[in-house]
C-alpha cells in the first residue's frame, strides 16, 4: 500500500517564451461554432458519462446483492445448561479449520452467526443466521471468491479475493451489521489468500506469511508490516525479508514470530497496533527467541508467551527477556508445520474468558493467567479451547464450556473445577477439532465445514 500521491504539478505556462508578434506570424481564423455543433458535443459527453455509470453498475452493483429477510433480535438470556439438543445446522466451508489438526471457529457477533462459502462459479456468499433458530436473516453475494470471515468491534468482516497483474490478493474488505446485514465501512487490503482475521478490542489484524495489516474499527489502516506488495513511496520496512511463522494479538499490540535469514532462531517481535504513521512500524521489542519451530500463544500488557517444540511454554517480559519456562507435560500439543496455513497455528491463540485466557494446545485446554500468561489449570483430552457462558449476572463465577469427545465439559474458569458433563451427539459429523461459542442460550459448534446450534430442549 503506497502513501498518498504528491499533488499534481502546475503547468509551466509562465516560463514559456513569449509568442512571436502578430506582425511576423499568420494566425488562421477561428472556426465559427454553430449551436447545433454544441448540442451534439453536449449529447456525446452525456452519453459517455451514462455509459461509464452503466458499466460500473453492471460490473459491480448489478452483480452484487444484499437480501435482507428479517432483523435478528437481541440474544435470549444465557444460563449454564445441563442438557443440550441440536436445534439447527448450516454449512460453513469458510469457517472450517485451515489445515489438519487446526481449529476453525464460528463467527458470532451479537445474536448472529455468520457463515460463508464460495460457489462453483466463484460467487462469494456471506450469510447472517439467527443464532436462536438458525433462520437466514440476510445474505450478501458478490462475484468474487470469499477468502475468510471474522469479526471486530461488533461487526461481521468479510475478505474477498481478486486477481490483478501483480498477483492474487484478499483485497476487498466488507463489513456488515450482524443483525440486519446493512453494509458498513469497506476498504482495500494487500493481504494474500490464507489470511485470517484476529480481533483485539478496537483493532483487527489480517495475518500473512510475508505481510500483515492492522485496521481500526472504521477499517482505516493503522499498521502495515512486512514485504509490501507495492512499496512505491512507502517507508522502509524492518525485517521485510523475514517470513512470519505465527501471529498473536492483544493489548493493542501484534506479536510476530519471524524466520530471518542467517539468524540462529526465530525472532520474536512485538509491535504497536497503531504507530504514529501506519507505514512505519514501531517495535515494542524485537529479540531472538531462542526457539525454532515455535507457536505464539498470547501477548498481554507486559508478557508474551509462545509454545516451544520441546513441550514448554516460554514467557517473555515487556523488553523481550525470558522470564518463565513451564513444562507442559502431556498437555503439550503437536505444533503444525508452518506450511499448513498462513501462518502456522494462527487459529490456536488464546481467547479471553472471564478471569482466564483459554488456550488449546491441540490435546488440552489450559486456563492462563491474563497478566502473567502462566497456567492456572489444565484440562486434558479436549477438542478445542471452549468458550465462556455470558450469564450477565454480576459477580457470578464464569463457566466455560469445553468440547470433549462425549460432549461439553462445564469448567469453573477461575479454578478449573469440572462439573457434570453435558452430553452432545456428534456422530453425524467427522471427528476432529471443535470451535465453540455461546450466543445467549445457544451453544454454537464449528465441526469442520458445518456449524451447529445447540439449545436446551423445551
Secondary structure, 3 states (H helix, E strand, C coil): CCCCCCCCCCCCHHHCCCCCCCCCCCCCCCCCCCHHHHHHHHHHHHHHHHHHHHHHHHHCHHHCEEEECCCCCCCCCCCCCCCCEEEEEEECHHHCCCCCCCCCCCEEECCEEEEEEECCCCCEEEEEEECCCCCEEEEEEECCCEEEEEEECCEEEEEEEEEECCEEEEEEEEEEECCCCCEEEEEEEEECCCCCEEEECCEEEECCCCEEEEEECCCCEEEEEECCCCCCCCCCCCCCCCEEEEEEEECCEEEEEEECCCCCCCEEEEEECCCCCCCCCCEEEEEECCCCCCEEEEECCCCEEEECCCCEEEEECCCCCEEEEEECHHHCCCCCCCCCCCCCCCCCCCEEECCEEEEECCCEEEEEECCCCCEEEEEECCCCCCEECCCCCCCCCCEEEEEECCEEEEEECCCCCECCCEECCCCCCCCCCEEEEEECCEEEEEECCEEEEEECCC
